[in-house]
Amino acid sequence: MTFTPAIYDWRVNCAPIDQVFRAGALQTPGGVTLGGYLASNPEPGGRAELVMEFQNFATKEANLDASWTISRAMAGTVWRVRLYKNVQLVDAADLVGSDVNSGIPWNNGEPWANGENWAFAPAAAVTSSAAKGAISFTADFSVLGQVLNIGHVIGFYLDGYSFAHKVMDISYSAANIATVEVMPPLRRALTATDYMLFRPSMLAVVQDAASLMGNFRSGRSMTFGTARFLEALV
């Protein structure tokens, strides 16, 4: 029987002020033997990591969300963590020609009747199949141009799960079909009906939940310690 963990979205009120996404390493440290040999344990593909830093949570709602988050993290919760806007993501201006933090309007420039725009969720179409565990795939950049580069973070939403990957190498054909090499490897197989996401999320657990639990400053505001996430393999 397959175990499907409960997945909780990282609370919007607990947004970081800084974050860094790191692709998984090919091995994990193992320590030094009595003979002085530095050992390591192979971990093909490794797991991705995400580190986030925070400021004090000023509002009542944010402090309550932080309190709830700590308890969930201590219980080993799997989180869906959205990568927040930073230089590791392709800039919005390179994708649509303007900053669209407020979303995308209809093609006549008008929002929905409730005043809200479409959520900003840019994507590129995958152009060929790639197996689970593969480290490369192809995507169509004929409209966007060569906006994706090494160091960028992209992702996928497959089978109801979210995955993030670091671009380690990339090449473009004359028609701007990109061959993208990523780490960690693909966690699900891709088909030509899938899309590569420029605003990815990842599934992760907090590595040391106790270090996340900060304190209350004068009993008025809560602060998190550094949050270190390790990719959850589901």
Sequence and secondary structure as in RCSB ss.txt:
>XXXX:A:sequence
MTFTPAIYDWRVNCAPIDQVFRAGALQTPGGVTLGGYLASNPEPGGRAELVMEFQNFATKEANLDASWTISRAMA
GTVWRVRLYKNVQLVDAADLVGSDVNSGIPWNNGEPWANGENWAFAPAAAVTSSAAKGAISFTADFSVLGQVLNI
GHVIGFYLDGYSFAHKVMDISYSAANIATVEVMPPLRRALTATDYMLFRPSMLAVVQDAASLMGNFRSGRSMTFG
TARFLEALV
>XXXX:A:secstr
      EEE  GGG  SEEEEE   SEEEEEE TTS EEEEE TT   EEEEE   B SHHHHHHHHHHHHHHHT
T EEEEE  SSTTS  HHHHHSS  TT B  TTS   TTS  B    EEEB S B TT SEEEEE TTT S   T
T EEEEEETTEEEEEEEEEEEE TT EEEEEEES  SS B TT EEESS EEEEEES HHHHEEEEETTTEEEE 
 EEEEE   
